[in-house]
Amino acid sequence: MKRETFNSKLGVLAAAAGSAIGLGNIWRFPYITGQNGGAAFILVYIICIALIGVVMMMSELALGRKTNSNPIGAFKKLNPKGKWHYTGILAVLTSFIILSFYLMIAGWVFSYFISSLTGQLLHIAPENLSAHFETISSSTFNVLFWNFIVIVVTSYIVISGVQKGIEKYSKILMPILLFTLIALMFRSVTLEGAKDGLDFLFKPDFSKLTTQAILEALGHAFYSLSLGMGIIITYGSYIDKGEELKSLSFQVILADTVIAIMAGIVIFPAVFAYGFEPAAGPALIFITLPAVFQSMPFGGIFETLFFLLVGIAAITSTISLLEVSVSALTEEFDLGRKKAILIISFALFLLSMPSSLSFSSWSGVKIFGLSIFELLDFIASYIFLPIGGILTCIFISWIWGTKNAFNEICGETVNASKSYSIYNFLIKYIAPLAIFIILLYSTGIIKF
């Protein structure tokens, strides 16, 4: 059976950018920026993206396109007698675990969207917003209901295939996300007192830049682009040979970074205008921002638009996370697409239950001092993901070879390119070393 590919350059860009632009940009990036001093943190983040993100993105796309395979098959084809396919298995497992608890967070977002759409959220007193979030996250029925809805919506899109599913809906959802973001950004910067928020974002104060902030920027640069979890390899396998991977990588990374900064422009001017705390942490969008919208003229409209924006960002990520497992199951076990999605969706729903119950009836269950949700997050995001990234760098550099990878990326011989030596140095030494530092820091082996 002929393998599907993306039908257009716009489709490739929308899908790849959609995989990178998720809750990490709209939710995590603003609050870690707030916690680490604003503009100086963003500057370090952009440097980390340039040093790690670009070469890793290009390399994973090249690995997928060269082999025309899912993450497991990609390593098998280039090293059939070795054990490197376990790196692909690790990538698929990582994306599967992340998706299992990502469903829960996406479900919180859609629950808030409905509460906002009906006007309920706007009428909750600011001092009660924290209790409201606890109610939403601890209601077993509510959380499992929304987990199911997110799985159904994601499966409906993915089951249609690459062109009629992922590409088609990415081309619809990404423009909606962009226009919604622009509307919210315009409202935010026109608020009285917004200047302090813009100064926070764009005037660096390097006295606030700690070693911990630098490592946070390094870690987010890696996580934000969906690297190390098989998504980029999978999407690379659907890209036509005529597509230039170098320019595509720059476009995806530019879109990812611009969207993250635009999200900051939406959030911080509004937070500063109404005197709220920019370093509110993960509670920023679920507790702080609803209070901000209550203080804002036409706040109900903009609140609904905001949670629509976050919901779209979540769905573009769940689509790409699910496709990793689907491509692996259909190709490695010769299953039909519909059957594979039914199996994976059922398994995902079962695995999502322990994470969801960690906020309610299983809140007292601790393993190594962590709730089940925290444990799954720690294993997938802080151990499996960086280990997968390091192994991928090593495979591309020393097994497949940087010359072969570079030729696939640029479509030109190494001798004819001045940029090969830079690529070779970054992918062989800088990227794996940086990801290793992320691993040591995120697991608590080194502390600052």
N, C-alpha and C positions, 0 to 999 in steps of 0.2 A: 504493500500500500504506500502510495506517495506521501511523503511527509509534508505537512502544511508549512507555509512560510507567511510572514507578514506581507500584506498586499501593497503597501505604500510606505514611503519614508516617514510621512506624517504619522502613520499607524505605529511604526517602530518607535518613533520618538515619544508618542503619547503613552504607549504601553510601558516603555522603559522608564520614562519620567514618572509615570503613575506608580511603578513599583518602588521608586526611590522616595517619592513625595507621599508621605503617609502621616500617621500620628506623630512620628518622630519630628517632622517639620512643624506641624501646627500645634502640637502639645508639648513634646519634650524640649525641642530647641528653645522656645521662648522661656520656659521656666529655668533651664540650666543657664541660659544667658543672664536671666535675672539674678540667679544665685552666684554668678561668677563675674559680676561687674559690668556687663553690657558690652560696649564697643571694643574694648581690648580683647575680650573673649572671642568676639566675632572675627577679629583680625587674625588671631591665632588659628581659629577654626578654618578660615579660608586658606591659610598657609598649609595646614594639615591636609586639606582637600587636594591642594595642588601637588603635594609630595606623595601622598598615598592614594587618594581617591582616583585620580586620573589614570595612573598606571594599572591599578587593580581593575578598574572598570574596563579599560581596553583589553586587558589580558583575559578576563573572564568571558567577555563577549567573543574574543578570538578563539578561546578554547571551545565554546559552544558551537560557533559557526564552522570551525575546522572539522569537527567530528559529526555535526548534524545530529547530536544526541543529547539526551538528558544528562544530569550531572554524573550519574553512575556510569553510563555508557561512554561518556566523554573520556574519562580516565581509562576505561577498559580499552577503548580503541587505540589510544596513543601509547599504552603500556600493557598490552594484552597478557603478558606473562607475570607481571608484577602484582603487588597488593594495593596499588594506588586507588583502585576503585572504592576502597573503604573510605577514602576522602570524600567521594561522591555520596556514599551511603550516609556519612556524617552530615553532609550538607542537607540532604533530604530530611534526615531525622531532625536536624536543627530547625528547619523551616516548618516542619510538622508540629513540633512542640511549641514554637513561637506562635503559630496560628491558633493553637488550642486555647491559649490565654488571651491572645489578641482579639478573639471573638468576644470575650467577656468585656474588654475595654471598649470595643466598637459597639457592643450592646448598650453600655452605659451612655455612649454618645447618642445613639438613636432614641433611647429612653428620654434623654434630655431634650432632644429635638422635638419629640411629640409633646412633652410638657411645655416647651416653649411655644410650639405651634398653637396649642389650645389656650395659651395665656396663663396656665397654672404656675409656671416657674416665675413669672414676673410678679406674682402676688405673694411669694414666700418672703418673709422678712429677712433682711441680710443676716441677722444673728441666728436664723434658723436654717441657713443654706448648708451649713456643715452637717447638721442633723439630717437634712433632706438627702444629701449625698450618701450618708451612712445607711439611710433607709433604702435608697435605690440599690446600693451595692450589696446590701445584706438580705434583700428579699429573694429567696431562692427561686420562687416562681417567676418573678420579674426578670431575673438574670438569665435563667435557663430559657425562658420564652424568647428573649432577645438574642441569645446565643443561636437558637434554632432559626430565627428570622435571618440573621446575618449569614448563616451557613446556606440557607435556601437561596438567598439573593446571589451570593457568591457562586454557588454551584450552578444556578440557572445561567449565569454569564459564561462560566468556564466550560459547561457541558456543550455549548454551541461550537467550540473549537477555537482555533487561533484567529482566523479572519472574521468569522461571523459572531464570535463571542468576545475574546479579549481585545482584539483590535477595534472592533465596532464600538464597544462600550467605552473603551479608553478614549476614543475620539469624541465621544459625547460627554463623558464625565469631566475630562480635563479642562475643556473650555468653560464649562459651568463653574468648576472650582476656581479658575482664574478670574472670571468676571465677578464672582461672588467676593473673592478676596479684594479685588480692586474697589468694589462698592464699599466694603467694610473699611478699607484703608482710607478712602476719601472721607468717610464719616469720622474716623478716628483723628486724622490730622487736622480737621477743622474744628475740633473741640477746643474750648478755651482752656489754656494750660497744657496743651499737647506738646508744646516746645520742650518741656522738661523730659518727656518721654523720648522725643527724637534725639535730644542731647545724650541721653542715657545710651541710646542705640548707636550713635554715630560719632561721639566725642570720646576717644579712648582715654581711660584713666589707668595707666599701667601700674599704679601703686596698688590696685586691687587685683592684679594678676598674680595668682599664686601658682606654685608647682601643681597643686591639685587641679586648678582651673585649666592649665595647659594639658594635663592628662585627660580631663573631661572633654576638652575640645578634640584631642586626638581620637578618643574613643567614639565620640559622636560622628566625627568625619568618616569613620569606618562603618559604624552601624547604619548611619543615615542613608547610605547609598545601596543598601541591600546586598553588601558584599559578604562573601563567605557562607552564604546559605543556599546557594544553587539557583537563585532567581536569575541573576545576570547570565550565567552559563545557559540556563534553559531558554531565556529570551534570545540569547546570541544564536542558539541553534535554529531559530526561526527566521533569521535575517538572511536576505539574499546575498549572494557572493559579490554582487556589484556595489553593495553599500560600503561606504568608507567608514570604518570603525573609529578611527581617530576623531574625526569631526563629530560623529554621533556621540561619542563618550563626552566630549567637551560640551555638547548641547544638553545632554542629560544632566551633567553635573552643574552646568550653569542654571538650568531650570530648577534643579533641586535647591541650590543655594539661594537663588533669587526668591523662590517661594518661601523659604525659611525666614529670610529677612523681611519679606512682605508681611508674614505672619507676626513678626515682631513689631512692625509698623502699625498693624491693626491693634495689637494688645497693649504695648507700653504707653503710647500717648494717652489712651483711655484710662489705663491704670493710674498714671501720674496725674491726669486731669482731675480725677475724683479722689485722690489721696490714698490709694490703696498700696499694698506692699508688692514691689516687683519680684521679690525673692520668695514668693508664696509656695514655690515647689510644685509637686504634681497636682495640688489642689487648685492651681491657677485657673484652669478653664472650667472646673466644676463648682467652685465655690466663689473665688474672687471675681471672675468675669460676670457671672449672673448678677452679682451685687453692683458691678460697674454699669451693666445694661439698665438696671432699675433706676440709676441716677441720670441716665441719658435721655434726651428728647427722642421720641419714637424708638425707645429702647427695645420694645417687644419685637419690632420688625428686624432690627439688627441682630438681636439675640437669636432669632429663628434662622436668619441667614448664616450666622456664625456656626451654629450647630449643624446646619446643612453642609457647610464647608468642611467641617471636621469629619462628618459622616462620609462624604464623598472621598476624602483623603483616606479614611479607614478602608473603604470598599476597594479602592484601587490597589491597596496593599494586600488585602485578603485574596483578591483575584490572583495576584502574582505568587503569593505564598502557596495557595492551593495548586496552582499549575505545576509547581515543582514536583509535588507528590504524584500528581496525575500523569505527568510525562514519564516519570520513573516507573510507575506501576504499569502503564499501557505498553511501554517499550521493553521493560525487563521481564515482564510476566505475560506479554502478549494478550492483555485484556482489552476489551472494548472500552471506549472513553466513558460511556454512561455507567457501565458496571464499576469501573475504577472509581468514579466520582461518588457513587452510592456507598461503596466500601469505605472510602476515605472519609466521607462526610459523617457516616455513622461512628467511625472510630474517633473522629475529631470531637463530636458531640459528647461521647463518653469521657474522653480525656479532659474536655472543658469543665466537666462537673466538679472534680476535686478543686480546681482553681476557683471556681465560682463559689463553692461551699466554704472556701477559706475565709470568706467575709461574713459567713452566717453560722450555720450549725457546726461546721468543722473549724471554727476560728481558734479553738483550743488545741487543735492537732498541730504539733510542732515536730519537725525533723531537723536535727542539728540546730535547733533554735529558730528555724524558719517555718513559716506557714507553707502549705503545699504550693500555693501560687508563687510565693517568693522562691521556693526551692526550684520549681520548674524554670522560672525566669533566670535564676542564677546559673543553673546547669546549661540552659540553651544559649542565653545571651552573653554570659561572662566566661564560660569554659568552652563549650562546643564551637561557638561562632569564631572566636579568635584562633583556636586551634585549627579549625577548617581554613581560615584565612592564611595562616602560616604555612600549612601543608600545601595549599594551592600555589603560593608564591614559590615554594621549593620545587614543586612539580614543574611549573612553567619555566623556572630558571634553569634547573639542572637535569630534568628528565626529558621534557619536550624540547627545551632549549630556547633561549631568548631570541636567537636568530629566526627560528621557525615562527615563534609567536609574533615577532615584529613584522615579518613578511606578511603574515595573515592580517595584522592590524592595518598596515600601511599600503600593502600591495606593491611594495617596491623592495629592491635588494638592499641588504644592510649596508653594503659598500657605498651605495648612492645616497645614503641618508646621514646627515650630521647629528640627528637626534637619537640615533641608536645607542650611542655610548651613555647618554643620559638615561634612556629607558632601561638599559641593561643594569646600570648602577642602582637605580631606584627599585626595580623589581627583585634584584638579587640580594640587595643588602638593606636598603633603607626601609622598604615596606615590611619585610618579615621582622626586622628588629623593632620597628615601631609597634607592630601588632603584638609582638612578644611583650613589650612594655605594657601595652593595654591589658594583656592577660595577667601579668604580675600585679598590676594595680587593681584591676577589677575583682580579682580573687582575694585581695587583701594581703598578698605575699609581700608586697612593698607598700609602705604607708608614708604619707607626708602630713 
